[in-house]
Amino acid sequence: MSENKRMVEFDRLEKKFQSLIEKKAIKEAHTLLQLLNEIDVAALIGELDPKTALILFRMLPKDEAAEVFAYFDSDMQEAIISASTDAEIKDIVEELYMDDFVDMVEEMPSNVVNRILANANAEDRNIINQLLKYPDDSAGSIMTIEYVSLKKEMNVREALLKIKREGIDKETIYTLYVTDDFRRLEGIISLRELITSSYDSKIEDIMEGDVIYAHTHDDREEVASIIKKYGFEALPIVDNEKRIVGIVTVDDILDVIEEETTEDFQVMAGTTPNEMPYLETSSFELARHRLPWLLLLMISSTVTQKIMNHYESYLSMIPFLTGFIPMLMDTGGNSGSQSSTLIIRGMAVGDIKPKDWLKVLWKELRVALICGVVLAVFNYFKIIYIDHAPANVALTVSLTLVISVGAAKLVGGLLPILASSLKLDPAIMASPLITTIADAMSLISYFFFARNIILS
């Protein structure tokens, strides 16, 4: 079924489901849920009030309930846990994959966390405590310990028997990890390779020894880049002694990419990152995240004010100069934003590295020259034939455009690279900051040409 058809079908089922809930036909609603996958079930139940949601959630089979629970947002998870008995919490905890368990614990209030951990077995509590020690942006914080490991001395028959015994509780079995007696990673083998090999073949003979892996404290964005680059479904995570401690699966990486992209957009828009959904965030909280940037940009705009005050005498002598200032500032700011957006995107996907700054400089210079000249020629004739201004004014504005566009594109292209070299988020050097710098450079150029061409 295509995505559009699936969405139409889901919308139809959603309306029918809501109708059954309004009629309090809970059993019929539960029957309808059995037609859907776990993600859609979580979406439907998540829209209900906690009391009704809990009734339907309790009707789900134990293994399906845990999968649905993992897709709830943190508020619904908290509501379900708070309303559940200790036995029900224990069932959920036992069925959850460890990475989903960790994600849940990180989002819950301390009193709810205490209750969850009280219903987990000692081994799970120790693992949770260990995983929570990793930095939030590290590979260790998003990995899961549900993987299948093999020994190189095994033959294929023994390996398949082990997968049958342990695979049901693992997050993925499509890639198997070969370790020595001290859990040091020695190789990997795919399930496809395993089942197409002779039962008597040794794992050592068919495994891939050149293993790509990441360390527990590597940045999770680096892990995302590796998985994207090689097309992996999972990536092994090792400690300093190359002992495998977990894996990061592609579904966790999709979450990382979404979070990092959201954060970049927020920073580029001039607001501090906020993990809460927009509609669930209070107006006061939204304002609190936006005000610091607004205050900073308001203060920085005093630079342009000082420049205009300094050249106020020029404006009084040639009043029509004022009318072109907004166009010059907007064009410069837009030019810088174009460059910064492309460079930030290129750095995010790994196409551009800090060492490439000279290549970026040369490319942006050429782009700036082309754009600046085209805009300048167009404006020269516009100012003369449409605005009916003198030729020296048209020349002043046109030359300013060339300098303004060129400077803005260089600033927009190089500032994100500078930020990355200083271990800062390149998105910080985005539209608001670059626009402020471009505005100042446009005004300085404008008044320089006005003094030397019009007033000379």
Secondary structure, DSSP 4 states (H G I P E B T S, - for coil): --HHHHHHHHHHHHHHHHHHHHTT-HHHHHHHHTTS-HHHHHHHHTTS-HHHHHHHHHHS-HHHHHHHHHHS-HHHHHHHHHHS-HHHHHHHHHHS-HHHHHHHHHHS-HHHHHHHHHTS-HHHHHHHHHHTTS-TTBGGGT-B----EEETT-BHHHHHHHHHHHGGGSS--SEEEEE-TT-BEEEEEEHHHHHTS-TT-BHHHHSB-S---EETTSBHHHHHHHHHHHT-SEEEEE-TT-BEEEEEEHHHHHHHHHHHHHHHHHHHTT-----S-GGGS-HHHHHHHHHHHHHHHHHHTHHHHHHHHHTHHHHHHSGGGGGGHHHHHHHHHHHHHHHHHHHHHHHHTTS--GGGHHHHHHHHHHHHHHHHHHHHHHHHHHHHHTS---HHHHHHHHHHHHHHHHHHHHHHHHHHHHHHHTTS-GGGGSHHHHHHHHHHHHHHHHHHHIIIII--
